[in-house]
Amino acid sequence: MSDCVSDGHLITQLQGGDLDALGALYERYKARVYRTALAITREPAAAEDLLQDTFLRLHKYAHRINASLPLEPWLYRVTVNLAFTRQARQKRWLVPLETVLDRLASPNRLPEWQVEMDDLHGRIVAAIAELPFNQRTVVVLFYLNALNLKEIAYILNCPVGTVKSRLHYGRENLIRRLATEPRPIPEVVYEYA
């Protein structure tokens, strides 16, 4: 199926039992859902499980989805809810967070900056991984997925004020953690922040 087919049309087809429509939606959103799950869980195997579970839920609950609304926030909400459930069961994290800030990488960056940027990337990823789960989730949705506060509030099923608070404290914690690093963040990074 072509990328020009709308999500709403594919949802309508899925509601009619067309599994090819589910496959098209999977292909369209799998990278974003996986990246979100990985950033939240910090575990590739768990992220893969959440990816599969999210699309199983899409199939199971397709009849409840309003085809006139965007699908992406619904997928993020399911992914986050499944991650919350998984986190509640495990109570601890086993594997460090991977490549949360890939979108900061630029192919036009000079080679002498690449080593410094890779080091910075690792420090930022480590700082995000240390955030409390609720703050980490909001930071990932806001910065990695570029969602606005209202969309995040919908996904997390909480007031916008709660999202603002979690984002504020998440930023403060990141700044505090990065400020205690032995090396300061290079000034060039401030351009990309």
C-alpha positions, -999 to +999 in steps of 0.1 A: +000+000+000+012+035-008+023+061+017-002+084+002-031+064+017-043+082+048-042+066+082-080+071+085-085+051+053-062+023+065-080+022+099-113+019+081-099-010+061-085-026+092-119-023+109-133-042+079-108-070+085-081-061+060-048-073+075-029-056+047-040-023+062-025-034+095+008-042+077+008-008+060+003+009+093+030-012+109+055-003+082+046+034+085+050+036+123+072+007+134+104+028+136+088+056+157+070+032+180+102+011+185+124+042+191+099+055+217+097+021+234+135+018+234+140+052+248+116+045+277+126+010+285+163+011+277+161-025+266+161-035+229+143-068+236+116-050+257+112-024+230+107-051+203+081-067+226+063-034+231+064-027+194+046-060+187+022-056+216+013-021+204+003-033+169-015-063+184-036-038+204-041-018+172-056-049+156-076-059+186-091-025+192-093-011+157-131-010+160-128+015+188-105+039+169-119+070+154-106+070+118-110+108+116-084+114+143-046+111+139-033+076+147+002+085+159-008+099+193-029+067+199+001+045+191+023+065+215-003+063+242-005+025+239+033+023+238+037+044+269+010+025+288+025-008+279+059+005+291+044+017+324+029-017+329+062-034+321+081-010+345+056-017+373+063-054+369+101-052+368+108-023+392+143-020+378+161-015+345+187-039+332+202-023+301+213+013+295+194+036+272+205+036+236+207+064+210+179+086+223+193+117+207+201+104+172+183+134+156+211+156+170+236+140+147+243+159+116+261+146+085+275+181+079+294+181+112+332+185+109+352+153+118+370+170+147+336+176+164+324+140+158+344+125+187+333+154+210+297+150+199+298+112+204+311+118+239+284+144+246+257+121+232+268+093+255+267+117+285+233+130+276+219+094+271+234+084+305+218+115+321+184+107+306+187+071+317+191+082+353+159+103+352+128+090+371+105+070+348+078+097+346+103+124+338+122+102+313+090+094+295+080+130+290+116+140+280+116+112+254+082+121+240+090+159+239+125+158+225+128+125+207+093+125+191+089+163+190+054+161+205+038+191+221+026+193+257-011+187+248-002+156+228+019+142+256-009+149+281-033+129+258-008+100+255-001+099+293-037+106+302-028+134+326-033+172+327-010+194+306+002+210+339+015+176+350+034+172+317+048+207+321+059+199+357+075+166+347+093+182+317+105+211+339+119+188+366+133+165+339+152+194+324+164+205+358+177+171+366+194+168+333+211+202+337+222+192+372+235+158+361+254+173+331+268+201+352+284+177+376+302+160+347+340+164+348+339+181+313+315+209+305+292+207+275+309+223+244+295+256+234+287+245+199+260+222+214+239+251+225+231+258+189+213+224+187+196+224+220 
